[in-house]
Structures are given as structure tokens and as C-alpha cells.
């Protein structure tokens, strides 16, 4: 966020269905996939992207991660 490469919130739900909760910033896209790979997951394994609200540190990466996934939904819980 604001040219800071390591700022944001990202969580992974690794269950029957896989989800990324909070996508962090656009700067975190590559790091997000590296972290998923630590769990043996790749973009095609992600079923959903969920963001709690539209702030760049929580949802800024959604537009960058979504096209790389196999077609998950992107859901916003609420607007801030």
C-alpha cells in the first residue's frame, strides 16, 4: 500500500474448499502465491476470495489475484 511492498492482511482457509480471506495489497500478489504453495496450493485450487471491507490493505490485491484463480467468487462482507 502506498508503495510499501510488505503491508496488508491475508489469511488462508485450507479446508475442503479453499479460500483467501483478505487479499492484501496488489504488491503482495506474488508473495500470496508463494505462501499458498507452502500448503501445497496453487491459484487453481482457490475456490473463493473474501474481503471484509474495501481498504487497500485488505482488498487491494483482489483484482490481481482473481484472474489467476480457477474462477472463484470475490465477496465483500461489508463496505468500510
Rosetta blueprint (number, residue, H / E / L):
1 X L
2 X L
3 X L
4 X L
5 X L
6 X L
7 X L
8 X L
9 X L
10 X E
11 X E
12 X E
13 X E
14 X E
15 X L
16 X L
17 X L
18 X E
19 X E
20 X E
21 X E
22 X E
23 X E
24 X L
25 X L
26 X H
27 X H
28 X H
29 X H
30 X H
31 X H
32 X H
33 X H
34 X H
35 X H
36 X H
37 X H
38 X L
39 X L
40 X L
41 X L
42 X L
43 X H
44 X H
45 X H
46 X L
47 X L
48 X E
49 X E
50 X E
51 X E
52 X L
53 X L
54 X L
55 X L
56 X H
57 X H
58 X H
59 X H
60 X L
61 X L
62 X H
63 X H
64 X H
65 X H
66 X H
67 X H
68 X H
69 X L
70 X L
71 X L
72 X L
73 X E
74 X E
75 X E
76 X E
77 X L
78 X L
79 X L
80 X L
